[in-house]
Amino acid sequence: MINLGEIMKKIILILFCITIGYSLLHGEEQILIPDDAIRFRVIANSNTEEDQELKMEVKRAVEKELNRLMALANSKEEAKNLIQNSLPNLKTIVDNYQVDYQMNYGMNEFPEKEYKGITYDAGKYESLVITLGTGLGENWWCVMFPPLCLLEAEESELDNVEYQFFVKNVLEKYLS
């Protein structure tokens, strides 16, 4: 005997999963970097686990202060002045890690980066760059004004994969 209630539950579940899957795959906003953005970059000494870990520790410490500063900025000019006036404080933060480094605010070279399907061109960009040691390791960068670092910091690279996997498994279970 056919149980219409069970069939309707399965149909609703399948439609729900398809809706979630579609929105996860196609509903994601793409973040475009404005031409007048100010970037923040930290380059590791090398690609050893220790140097990459140190890069992320320095990044988090400096980013915390930059986030506080950027919350005060209403324009690029204000952001630029806040950064320039805070360079001594930012250097003090990095000094705590007892590592050789260079800190430069100005026009700095950036590599090409692909993020969420968008390729950002290599080139010289207004930025704060911290180079740890020899600077031969992988780098991390984001946009500090407008403050897109916060958006990236809250995202997980695996979110889409996990949800897609979940939706795929649920659909396979109910369609077979």
Sequence and secondary structure as in RCSB ss.txt:
>XXXX:A:sequence
MINLGEIMKKIILILFCITIGYSLLHGEEQILIPDDAIRFRVIANSNTEEDQELKMEVKRAVEKELNRLMALANS
KEEAKNLIQNSLPNLKTIVDNYQVDYQMNYGMNEFPEKEYKGITYDAGKYESLVITLGTGLGENWWCVMFPPLCL
LEAEESELDNVEYQFFVKNVLEKYLS
>XXXX:A:secstr
   HHHHHHHHHHHHHHHHHHHHHHH        TT EEEEEE S SSHHHHHHHHHHHHHHHHHHHHHHTT SS
HHHHHHHHHHHHHHHHHHHHTT   EEEEEEEEEE  EEETTEEE  EEEEEEEEEETT  S EEEEEEETT HH
HHHT  TTHHHHHHHHHHHHHHHHH 
